[in-house]
Amino acid sequence: MAFATSADVVQALRRALTATETTYVAGVIAEAEDLIVGYLGKDPTVLTVVPGPVTRVTARMVARVFAQDDGRAIGQSQTQQTAGPFSQGASFVPAATTGSPWLAASDKQVLKPYRRGGGLISVAFRSERGFEDPLFGDVS
C-alpha cells in the first residue's frame, strides 16, 4: 500500500502536475516512503490503512520537490546577490540539494507518534554497592 497518491501530491502542491512531474511522481513518492520508513523504524503499511498524517507528510515531501519552479535549485532556501563588487550566494536546506525529497523538522514532529520506540528515554541509575543517597534515599 502506497503512503500517498498523485492526487494527494496535487492537493499538497495546490496545482495540477505538469507532464514531467506526472512522469516522475511515482518514483519521488517511493523515495519519500523510503525516508519515512527509515525515520519511523517500522513500515506503517503493515496496517490496513496508512494513517492520515503519514499520507500528508509523504505528499508534502513530494510537493516540496516539485514546488521550486522559480529558478532556484532544488532545496535552495534563499539567494543573496549584490551589484558591487559582484557577489552572489545561496543557502540550501540541509541534505536537500540533490532533487530528492527530504524530511523537514515539522514532518518529523508530525510523524513522532508513529515512530518505533518514541525517541529517547531516561533510565534511572542504581549503585551496585548498595548505599543510601542523602537526596534520593536508598539506591541499592
DSSP file (Angstrom, degrees, kcal/mol; ACC not computed):
  #  RESIDUE AA STRUCTURE BP1 BP2  ACC     N-H-->O    O-->H-N    N-H-->O    O-->H-N    TCO  KAPPA ALPHA  PHI   PSI    X-CA   Y-CA   Z-CA
    1    1 A M              0   0    0      0, 0.0     2,-0.1     0, 0.0    44,-0.1   0.000 360.0 360.0 360.0 129.2    0.0    0.0    0.0
    2    2 A A        -     0   0    0      1,-0.1    48,-0.2    48,-0.0     3,-0.1  -0.461 360.0-135.9 -76.1 148.1    1.4    3.4   -1.0
    3    3 A F  S    S+     0   0    0      1,-0.2     2,-0.3    -2,-0.1    56,-0.2   0.815  85.6   3.2 -71.5 -31.4    1.7    6.1    1.6
    4    4 A A        -     0   0    0     54,-0.1     2,-0.2    53,-0.1    -1,-0.2  -0.968  66.3-138.2-150.9 161.3    0.3    8.7   -0.9
    5    5 A T     >  -     0   0    0     -2,-0.3     4,-1.7    -3,-0.1     3,-0.2  -0.674  37.6-101.1-114.6 172.8   -1.1    9.0   -4.4
    6    6 A S  H  > S+     0   0    0      1,-0.2     4,-2.3    -2,-0.2     5,-0.1   0.825 123.9  59.2 -64.6 -29.2   -0.5   11.6   -7.1
    7    7 A A  H  > S+     0   0    0      2,-0.2     4,-2.0     1,-0.2    -1,-0.2   0.883 103.7  50.9 -65.3 -37.7   -3.9   13.1   -6.1
    8    8 A D  H  > S+     0   0    0      2,-0.2     4,-2.1    -3,-0.2    -2,-0.2   0.886 109.9  50.2 -64.3 -38.5   -2.5   13.7   -2.6
    9    9 A V  H  X S+     0   0    0     -4,-1.7     4,-2.8     2,-0.2     5,-0.2   0.909 107.8  52.8 -66.3 -42.1    0.5   15.4   -4.1
   10   10 A V  H  X>S+     0   0    0     -4,-2.3     4,-1.9     1,-0.2     5,-1.0   0.909 109.7  49.4 -58.7 -42.4   -1.7   17.6   -6.2
   11   11 A Q  H  <5S+     0   0    0     -4,-2.0    -1,-0.2     2,-0.2    -2,-0.2   0.906 114.3  44.1 -64.6 -41.5   -3.6   18.6   -3.1
   12   12 A A  H  <5S+     0   0    0     -4,-2.1    -2,-0.2     1,-0.2    -1,-0.2   0.859 116.3  46.9 -69.9 -35.1   -0.4   19.4   -1.2
   13   13 A L  H  <5S-     0   0    0     -4,-2.8    -2,-0.2     2,-0.2    -1,-0.2   0.738  98.7-140.9 -78.0 -24.5    1.1   21.2   -4.2
   14   14 A R  T  <5S+     0   0    0     -4,-1.9     2,-0.3    -5,-0.2    -3,-0.2   0.778  73.1  66.0  64.9  30.6   -2.2   23.2   -4.8
   15   15 A R  S   <S-     0   0    0     -5,-1.0    -1,-0.2     0, 0.0    -2,-0.2  -0.962  92.8 -83.6-163.7 165.9   -1.9   22.9   -8.5
   16   16 A A        -     0   0    0     -2,-0.3     2,-0.2     1,-0.1    -9,-0.0  -0.406  49.9-104.4 -73.4 153.3   -2.0   20.2  -11.2
   17   17 A L        -     0   0    0     -2,-0.1    -1,-0.1     1,-0.1     2,-0.1  -0.524  32.1-124.5 -75.5 144.5    1.1   18.2  -12.0
   18   18 A T     >  -     0   0    0     -2,-0.2     4,-2.4     1,-0.1     5,-0.2  -0.309  31.6-100.1 -76.9 171.7    3.0   19.1  -15.2
   19   19 A A  H  > S+     0   0    0      1,-0.2     4,-1.4     2,-0.2    -1,-0.1   0.900 125.4  48.1 -61.5 -40.9    3.6   16.4  -17.8
   20   20 A T  H  > S+     0   0    0      2,-0.2     4,-1.4     1,-0.2    -1,-0.2   0.918 111.6  49.4 -65.7 -44.0    7.2   16.0  -16.5
   21   21 A E  H  > S+     0   0    0      1,-0.2     4,-1.8     2,-0.2    -2,-0.2   0.882 106.6  56.0 -63.5 -38.3    6.1   15.8  -12.9
   22   22 A T  H  < S+     0   0    0     -4,-2.4     4,-0.4     1,-0.2    -1,-0.2   0.863 105.5  53.2 -61.0 -35.8    3.5   13.2  -13.8
   23   23 A T  H  < S+     0   0    0     -4,-1.4     4,-0.2     1,-0.2    -1,-0.2   0.876 119.7  32.1 -64.8 -38.2    6.3   11.0  -15.2
   24   24 A Y  H  X S+     0   0    0     -4,-1.4     4,-2.2     1,-0.1     3,-0.3   0.538  90.4  94.3-100.0  -8.3    8.3   11.2  -12.0
   25   25 A V  H  X S+     0   0    0     -4,-1.8     4,-2.5     1,-0.2     5,-0.2   0.866  84.4  51.9 -59.8 -40.8    5.7   11.4   -9.2
   26   26 A A  H  > S+     0   0    0     -4,-0.4     4,-2.0     1,-0.2    -1,-0.2   0.908 111.9  46.9 -63.3 -41.3    5.6    7.6   -8.5
   27   27 A G  H  > S+     0   0    0     -3,-0.3     4,-2.0    -4,-0.2    -1,-0.2   0.886 112.4  48.8 -67.5 -39.0    9.4    7.5   -8.1
   28   28 A V  H  X S+     0   0    0     -4,-2.2     4,-2.3     2,-0.2    -2,-0.2   0.874 110.0  52.4 -70.1 -36.6    9.5   10.5   -5.9
   29   29 A I  H  X S+     0   0    0     -4,-2.5     4,-2.6    -5,-0.2    -2,-0.2   0.922 108.7  51.2 -61.9 -43.0    6.7    9.1   -3.7
   30   30 A A  H  X S+     0   0    0     -4,-2.0     4,-2.1     1,-0.2    -2,-0.2   0.898 109.7  49.6 -61.9 -40.2    8.7    5.9   -3.4
   31   31 A E  H  X S+     0   0    0     -4,-2.0     4,-2.0     2,-0.2    -1,-0.2   0.915 111.0  49.4 -63.9 -42.4   11.8    7.9   -2.3
   32   32 A A  H  X S+     0   0    0     -4,-2.3     4,-2.3     1,-0.2    -2,-0.2   0.907 109.5  52.3 -62.8 -41.6    9.7    9.8    0.3
   33   33 A E  H  X S+     0   0    0     -4,-2.6     4,-2.8     1,-0.2     5,-0.2   0.911 106.8  53.1 -60.4 -42.9    8.3    6.5    1.6
   34   34 A D  H  X S+     0   0    0     -4,-2.1     4,-2.2     1,-0.2    -1,-0.2   0.911 110.1  47.8 -59.4 -43.2   11.8    5.1    2.0
   35   35 A L  H  X S+     0   0    0     -4,-2.0     4,-2.3     2,-0.2    -1,-0.2   0.906 112.7  48.5 -64.3 -41.7   12.8    8.1    4.1
   36   36 A I  H  X S+     0   0    0     -4,-2.3     4,-3.0     2,-0.2     5,-0.3   0.922 110.8  49.6 -66.7 -43.9    9.7    7.9    6.2
   37   37 A V  H  X>S+     0   0    0     -4,-2.8     4,-2.0     1,-0.2     5,-0.6   0.913 112.2  49.5 -60.9 -42.0   10.1    4.1    6.9
   38   38 A G  H  <5S+     0   0    0     -4,-2.2    -1,-0.2    -5,-0.2    -2,-0.2   0.895 113.7  45.5 -63.1 -40.3   13.8    4.8    7.8
   39   39 A Y  H  <5S+     0   0    0     -4,-2.3    -2,-0.2     1,-0.2    -1,-0.2   0.909 115.5  45.5 -70.0 -42.3   12.8    7.6   10.2
   40   40 A L  H  <5S-     0   0    0     -4,-3.0    76,-3.0     2,-0.2    -2,-0.2   0.797  97.2-136.8 -72.7 -27.6    9.9    5.6   11.8
   41   41 A G  T  <5S+     0   0    0     -4,-2.0     2,-0.3    -5,-0.3    -3,-0.1   0.558  79.5  60.0  79.4   6.9   12.0    2.5   12.2
   42   42 A K  S   <S-     0   0    0     -5,-0.6    -2,-0.2    -6,-0.2    -1,-0.2  -0.972  87.9-107.8-157.6 162.6    8.9    0.5   11.0
   43   43 A D    >   -     0   0    0     -2,-0.3     3,-1.6     1,-0.1     4,-0.1  -0.862  19.3-162.9-100.5 109.5    6.8    0.2    7.9
   44   44 A P  G >  S+     0   0    0      0, 0.0     3,-1.5     0, 0.0    -1,-0.1   0.588  80.1  81.4 -69.4  -6.6    3.3    1.7    8.6
   45   45 A T  G 3  S+     0   0    0      1,-0.3     5,-0.1     5,-0.1   -43,-0.0   0.599  71.3  78.4 -74.4  -8.0    1.9   -0.1    5.5
   46   46 A V  G <  S+     0   0    0     -3,-1.6    -1,-0.3     3,-0.0     2,-0.1   0.697  82.3  83.9 -70.1 -15.7    1.6   -3.3    7.6
   47   47 A L  S <  S-     0   0    0     -3,-1.5     3,-0.1    -4,-0.1     0, 0.0  -0.443  93.8-119.7 -76.7 159.7   -1.5   -1.6    8.9
   48   48 A T  S    S+     0   0    0      1,-0.2     2,-0.4    -2,-0.1    -1,-0.1   0.824 101.7  30.6 -70.4 -29.4   -4.7   -1.9    6.9
   49   49 A V  S    S-     0   0    0     -5,-0.1    -1,-0.2   -48,-0.0     3,-0.0  -0.997  83.6-126.7-131.3 131.5   -4.9    1.8    6.5
   50   50 A V        -     0   0    0     -2,-0.4     5,-0.1   -48,-0.2    -5,-0.1  -0.619  42.3-105.4 -72.5 130.0   -1.9    4.2    6.3
   51   51 A P    >>  -     0   0    0      0, 0.0     4,-1.8     0, 0.0     3,-0.6  -0.246  23.8-120.0 -58.6 143.8   -2.5    7.0    8.9
   52   52 A G  H 3> S+     0   0    0      1,-0.2     4,-2.7     2,-0.2     5,-0.2   0.869 111.3  55.5 -52.8 -44.3   -3.6   10.4    7.5
   53   53 A P  H 3> S+     0   0    0      0, 0.0     4,-2.3     0, 0.0    -1,-0.2   0.870 106.5  51.4 -60.5 -34.8   -0.6   12.2    8.9
   54   54 A V  H <> S+     0   0    0     -3,-0.6     4,-2.3     2,-0.2    -2,-0.2   0.908 111.0  48.3 -67.1 -41.2    1.8    9.8    7.2
   55   55 A T  H  X S+     0   0    0     -4,-1.8     4,-2.5     2,-0.2     5,-0.2   0.924 112.4  48.6 -62.4 -45.2   -0.1   10.4    3.9
   56   56 A R  H  X S+     0   0    0     -4,-2.7     4,-2.4     1,-0.2    -2,-0.2   0.895 111.7  48.5 -65.4 -39.9    0.0   14.2    4.3
   57   57 A V  H  X S+     0   0    0     -4,-2.3     4,-2.4    -5,-0.2    -1,-0.2   0.923 111.7  50.3 -65.5 -42.9    3.8   14.2    5.2
   58   58 A T  H  X S+     0   0    0     -4,-2.3     4,-2.0     1,-0.2    -2,-0.2   0.940 113.0  45.6 -59.4 -48.1    4.5   12.0    2.1
   59   59 A A  H  X S+     0   0    0     -4,-2.5     4,-2.7     1,-0.2    -1,-0.2   0.892 112.4  51.4 -62.8 -40.2    2.6   14.3   -0.2
   60   60 A R  H  X S+     0   0    0     -4,-2.4     4,-2.1     2,-0.2    -1,-0.2   0.886 107.8  52.7 -65.8 -38.3    4.2   17.4    1.3
   61   61 A M  H  X S+     0   0    0     -4,-2.4     4,-1.2     2,-0.2    41,-0.2   0.919 113.1  43.7 -62.1 -43.4    7.7   15.9    0.8
   62   62 A V  H  X S+     0   0    0     -4,-2.0     4,-1.7     1,-0.2     3,-0.3   0.907 110.9  54.7 -68.5 -41.6    6.9   15.3   -2.9
   63   63 A A  H  X S+     0   0    0     -4,-2.7     4,-1.8     1,-0.2    -1,-0.2   0.870 102.8  57.4 -60.4 -36.9    5.3   18.7   -3.3
   64   64 A R  H  X S+     0   0    0     -4,-2.1     4,-0.6     1,-0.2    11,-0.2   0.882 105.0  51.4 -61.5 -37.0    8.4   20.4   -2.0
   65   65 A V  H  < S+     0   0    0     -4,-1.2     3,-0.4    -3,-0.3    -1,-0.2   0.911 117.9  37.6 -65.3 -40.9   10.5   18.7   -4.7
   66   66 A F  H  < S+     0   0    0     -4,-1.7    -2,-0.2     1,-0.2    -1,-0.2   0.639 102.5  74.1 -85.2 -15.0    8.1   19.9   -7.4
   67   67 A A  H  <  +     0   0    0     -4,-1.8     2,-2.0    -5,-0.2    -1,-0.2   0.715  69.7  89.3 -76.0 -20.7    7.3   23.3   -5.9
   68   68 A Q     <  +     0   0    0     -4,-0.6     3,-0.2    -3,-0.4    -1,-0.2  -0.513  41.4 131.7 -83.6  80.6   10.6   25.0   -6.7
   69   69 A D        +     0   0    0     -2,-2.0    -1,-0.2     1,-0.1    -2,-0.1   0.088  41.8  95.3-113.0  21.3    9.8   26.4  -10.2
   70   70 A D  S    S-     0   0    0      2,-0.1    -1,-0.1    -3,-0.1     3,-0.1   0.165 108.6 -91.4-100.8  18.8   11.1   29.9   -9.5
   71   71 A G  S    S+     0   0    0      1,-0.4     2,-0.2    -3,-0.2    -2,-0.1   0.304  90.1 122.6  93.0 -10.2   14.6   29.4  -11.0
   72   72 A R        -     0   0    0      1,-0.1    -1,-0.4     4,-0.1    -2,-0.1  -0.494  69.9-101.2 -81.5 156.7   16.2   28.3   -7.7
   73   73 A A    >   -     0   0    0     -2,-0.2     3,-2.1     1,-0.1     2,-0.1  -0.368  52.5 -82.0 -69.2 156.1   18.0   25.0   -7.4
   74   74 A I  T 3  S+     0   0    0      1,-0.3    25,-0.2    23,-0.2    -1,-0.1  -0.417 118.9  15.2 -62.4 129.6   16.0   22.2   -5.6
   75   75 A G  T 3  S+     0   0    0      1,-0.3    18,-3.2   -11,-0.2     2,-0.5   0.387  88.2 140.6  87.1  -3.4   16.4   22.7   -1.9
   76   76 A Q  E <   -A   92   0A   0     -3,-2.1    -1,-0.3    16,-0.2    16,-0.3  -0.611  28.8-175.7 -76.4 124.5   17.7   26.2   -2.1
   77   77 A S  E     -     0   0A   0     14,-2.3     2,-0.3    -2,-0.5    15,-0.2   0.783  62.0  -1.2 -94.4 -29.1   16.1   28.3    0.6
   78   78 A Q  E     -A   91   0A   0     13,-1.4    13,-2.5     2,-0.0     2,-0.4  -0.994  54.7-147.4-157.7 159.3   17.4   31.7   -0.2
   79   79 A T  E     -A   90   0A   0     -2,-0.3     2,-0.4    11,-0.2    11,-0.3  -0.988   9.0-161.0-129.0 138.2   19.6   33.6   -2.6
   80   80 A Q  E     +A   89   0A   0      9,-2.9     9,-2.9    -2,-0.4     2,-0.4  -0.976  14.0 172.4-119.5 133.7   21.8   36.7   -2.0
   81   81 A Q  E     -A   88   0A   0     -2,-0.4     2,-0.3     7,-0.2     7,-0.2  -0.999   8.7-173.6-138.0 141.6   23.0   39.0   -4.7
   82   82 A T  E   > -A   87   0A   0      5,-2.3     5,-0.8    -2,-0.4    -2,-0.0  -0.975  22.8-139.7-131.1 149.5   24.9   42.3   -4.6
   83   83 A A  T > 5S+     0   0    0     -2,-0.3     3,-0.6     1,-0.3    -1,-0.1   0.877  77.6  64.8 -78.3 -38.4   25.7   44.6   -7.5
   84   84 A G  T 3 5S+     0   0    0      1,-0.3    -1,-0.3     2,-0.1     0, 0.0  -0.991 111.4  10.9-142.0 133.3   29.2   45.6   -6.4
   85   85 A P  T 3 5S-     0   0    0      0, 0.0    -1,-0.3     0, 0.0    -2,-0.1  -0.456 109.5-108.9 -90.1  61.1   31.6   44.1   -6.1
   86   86 A F  T < 5 +     0   0    0     -3,-0.6     2,-0.3     1,-0.2    -3,-0.2   0.944  55.9 163.1  54.1  68.5   29.6   41.4   -7.9
   87   87 A S  E   < -A   82   0A   0     -5,-0.8    -5,-2.3     2,-0.0     2,-0.3  -0.873  14.5-179.3-116.0 151.5   28.9   38.8   -5.2
   88   88 A Q  E     +A   81   0A   0     -2,-0.3     2,-0.3    -7,-0.2    -7,-0.2  -0.992   5.6 168.6-147.5 141.6   26.3   36.1   -5.2
   89   89 A G  E     -A   80   0A   0     -9,-2.9    -9,-2.9    -2,-0.3     2,-0.3  -0.964  12.6-160.9-149.9 165.0   25.4   33.4   -2.6
   90   90 A A  E     -A   79   0A   0     -2,-0.3     2,-0.4   -11,-0.3   -11,-0.2  -0.995   8.7-147.0-148.8 149.1   22.8   30.8   -1.8
   91   91 A S  E     -A   78   0A   0    -13,-2.5   -14,-2.3    -2,-0.3   -13,-1.4  -0.935  16.8-159.2-117.0 143.7   21.7   28.8    1.2
   92   92 A F  E     -A   76   0A   0     -2,-0.4   -16,-0.2   -16,-0.3     5,-0.1  -0.909  26.6-107.3-123.1 148.8   20.3   25.3    1.0
   93   93 A V    >   -     0   0    0    -18,-3.2     3,-1.9    -2,-0.3     4,-0.1  -0.555  60.0 -89.3 -65.6 134.6   18.1   23.2    3.2
   94   94 A P  T 3  S-     0   0    0      0, 0.0    -1,-0.1     0, 0.0   -19,-0.0  -0.217 106.2  -3.2 -52.8 132.1   20.5   20.6    4.8
   95   95 A A  T 3  S+     0   0    0      1,-0.1     3,-0.2    -3,-0.1     5,-0.1   0.702 108.0 103.9  61.2  24.6   20.7   17.4    2.7
   96   96 A A    <   +     0   0    0     -3,-1.9     3,-0.4   -21,-0.2    -3,-0.2   0.063  43.4  94.5-123.1  26.2   18.2   18.7    0.2
   97   97 A T        +     0   0    0      1,-0.2   -23,-0.2   -22,-0.1    -1,-0.1   0.379  69.0  73.1 -99.0   5.1   20.3   19.8   -2.8
   98   98 A T  S    S-     0   0    0     -3,-0.2    -1,-0.2     2,-0.2   -23,-0.1   0.492 106.9-106.7-100.0  -3.0   20.0   16.6   -4.8
   99   99 A G  S    S+     0   0    0      1,-0.4   -24,-0.1    -3,-0.4    -2,-0.1   0.475  82.1 122.9  89.2   1.8   16.4   16.8   -6.0
  100  100 A S  S    S-     0   0    0      1,-0.1    -1,-0.4    -5,-0.1    -2,-0.2  -0.587  70.4 -97.3 -91.5 157.5   15.3   14.1   -3.6
  101  101 A P        -     0   0    0      0, 0.0     2,-0.3     0, 0.0    -1,-0.1  -0.339  42.0-162.3 -68.1 158.3   12.6   14.5   -1.0
  102  102 A W        -     0   0    0    -41,-0.2     2,-0.7    -6,-0.1   -38,-0.1  -0.980  21.7-115.1-142.3 154.5   13.6   15.4    2.5
  103  103 A L        -     0   0    0     -2,-0.3     2,-0.1     4,-0.1   -46,-0.0  -0.808  31.4-154.4 -90.1 117.8   12.1   15.3    6.0
  104  104 A A     >  -     0   0    0     -2,-0.7     4,-2.1     1,-0.1     3,-0.3  -0.439  31.6-104.2 -83.1 165.3   11.7   18.7    7.4
  105  105 A A  H  > S+     0   0    0      1,-0.2     4,-1.8     2,-0.2     5,-0.1   0.875 123.7  53.4 -58.0 -38.2   11.7   19.3   11.2
  106  106 A S  H  > S+     0   0    0      1,-0.2     4,-1.9     2,-0.2    -1,-0.2   0.861 106.2  53.3 -66.9 -34.5    7.9   19.8   11.0
  107  107 A D  H  > S+     0   0    0     -3,-0.3     4,-2.2     2,-0.2    -2,-0.2   0.920 107.8  50.4 -63.8 -43.6    7.5   16.5    9.2
  108  108 A K  H  X S+     0   0    0     -4,-2.1     4,-1.0     1,-0.2    -2,-0.2   0.873 108.2  53.2 -62.9 -37.3    9.4   14.7   12.0
  109  109 A Q  H  < S+     0   0    0     -4,-1.8     3,-0.4     1,-0.2    -1,-0.2   0.915 110.1  47.3 -63.8 -42.7    7.2   16.3   14.6
  110  110 A V  H  < S+     0   0    0     -4,-1.9    -2,-0.2     1,-0.2    -1,-0.2   0.875 114.9  46.3 -65.9 -37.1    4.0   15.1   12.8
  111  111 A L  H >< S+     0   0    0     -4,-2.2     3,-1.9     1,-0.2     4,-0.5   0.596  84.9  96.5 -82.1 -11.1    5.5   11.6   12.4
  112  112 A K  G >< S+     0   0    0     -4,-1.0     3,-1.5    -3,-0.4    -1,-0.2   0.838  77.4  56.5 -52.3 -42.2    6.7   11.3   16.0
  113  113 A P  G 3  S+     0   0    0      0, 0.0    -1,-0.3     0, 0.0    -2,-0.1   0.731 109.1  48.3 -64.2 -18.1    3.6    9.4   17.4
  114  114 A Y  G <  S+     0   0    0     -3,-1.9     2,-0.2    -4,-0.1    -2,-0.2   0.420  86.8 114.4 -99.4   0.2    4.2    6.7   14.8
  115  115 A R  S X  S-     0   0    0     -3,-1.5     3,-0.8    -4,-0.5     2,-0.2  -0.503  72.7-113.0 -78.9 138.0    7.9    6.3   15.5
  116  116 A R  G >  S+     0   0    0    -76,-3.0     3,-0.6     1,-0.2    -1,-0.1  -0.489 100.1   7.1 -67.9 132.3    9.2    3.0   17.0
  117  117 A G  G 3  S-     0   0    0      1,-0.2    -1,-0.2    -2,-0.2   -76,-0.1   0.200 102.0-111.5  82.6 -18.2   10.5    3.4   20.5
  118  118 A G  G <   -     0   0    0     -3,-0.8     2,-0.3    -6,-0.1    -1,-0.2   0.631  57.5 -84.9  68.9  13.9    9.3    7.1   20.7
  119  119 A G  S <  S+     0   0    0     -3,-0.6     2,-0.1     2,-0.0     0, 0.0  -0.657  90.7   8.4  93.9-147.4   12.8    8.5   20.7
  120  120 A L        -     0   0    0     -2,-0.3     2,-0.3     1,-0.0    -3,-0.0  -0.389  59.5-171.1 -76.4 148.9   15.0    9.0   23.8
  121  121 A I        -     0   0    0     -2,-0.1     2,-0.4     2,-0.0    -3,-0.0  -0.927  19.3-124.9-130.7 159.3   14.1    7.6   27.2
  122  122 A S        -     0   0    0     -2,-0.3     2,-0.4     2,-0.0     0, 0.0  -0.855  18.8-159.3-107.1 146.1   15.7    8.1   30.6
  123  123 A V        -     0   0    0     -2,-0.4     2,-0.3     0, 0.0    -2,-0.0  -0.982  18.9-124.3-125.0 130.8   16.9    5.3   32.7
  124  124 A A        -     0   0    0     -2,-0.4     2,-0.3     1,-0.0    -2,-0.0  -0.563  25.2-138.5 -73.9 134.7   17.4    5.5   36.5
  125  125 A F        -     0   0    0     -2,-0.3     2,-0.3     0, 0.0    -1,-0.0  -0.736  18.8-166.2 -93.8 143.8   21.0    4.6   37.6
  126  126 A R        -     0   0    0     -2,-0.3     2,-0.3    14,-0.1    14,-0.2  -0.943  23.5-110.5-128.9 150.4   21.5    2.5   40.7
  127  127 A S        -     0   0    0     12,-1.4     3,-0.1    -2,-0.3     4,-0.0  -0.583  11.9-152.5 -77.5 139.2   24.5    1.7   42.7
  128  128 A E  S    S+     0   0    0     -2,-0.3    -1,-0.1     1,-0.2    12,-0.1   0.665  95.5  58.0 -80.8 -17.6   25.9   -1.8   42.5
  129  129 A R  S    S-     0   0    0      2,-0.0    -1,-0.2    -3,-0.0    11,-0.1   0.689 106.3-124.9 -87.4 -20.2   27.3   -1.4   46.0
  130  130 A G        +     0   0    0      9,-0.2     2,-0.3     1,-0.2    10,-0.1   0.968  47.5 153.0  74.5  85.0   24.1   -0.6   47.8
  131  131 A F        -     0   0    0      6,-0.1     8,-1.9    -4,-0.0     2,-0.6  -0.925  44.8-107.9-137.4 164.7   24.2    2.7   49.6
  132  132 A E  E     -B  138   0B   0     -2,-0.3     6,-0.3     6,-0.2     5,-0.0  -0.841  25.8-146.1 -98.8 123.6   21.8    5.4   50.7
  133  133 A D  E  >  -B  137   0B   0      4,-3.0     4,-2.1    -2,-0.6     0, 0.0  -0.717  13.2-135.5 -85.0 134.4   22.0    8.7   48.8
  134  134 A P  T  4 S+     0   0    0      0, 0.0    -1,-0.1     0, 0.0     4,-0.1   0.780 103.1  37.6 -63.0 -24.9   21.2   11.7   51.1
  135  135 A L  T  4 S+     0   0    0      2,-0.1    -3,-0.0     1,-0.1    -2,-0.0   0.844 128.7  27.8 -92.3 -36.9   19.0   13.2   48.3
  136  136 A F  T  4 S-     0   0    0      1,-0.3     2,-0.1     0, 0.0    -1,-0.1   0.396  96.0-134.7-111.9   1.4   17.3   10.2   46.8
  137  137 A G  E  <  +B  133   0B   0     -4,-2.1    -4,-3.0     2,-0.1     2,-0.4  -0.474  68.0   7.4  81.4-152.4   17.2    7.7   49.7
  138  138 A D  E     +B  132   0B   0     -6,-0.3    -6,-0.2    -2,-0.1    -8,-0.0  -0.518  57.4 173.3 -70.9 122.1   18.1    4.0   49.2
  139  139 A V              0   0    0     -8,-1.9   -12,-1.4    -2,-0.4    -9,-0.2   0.041 360.0 360.0-115.5  24.0   19.6    3.5   45.7
  140  140 A S              0   0    0    -14,-0.2    -1,-0.1   -10,-0.1   -14,-0.1   0.491 360.0 360.0 -79.1 360.0   20.6   -0.1   46.2
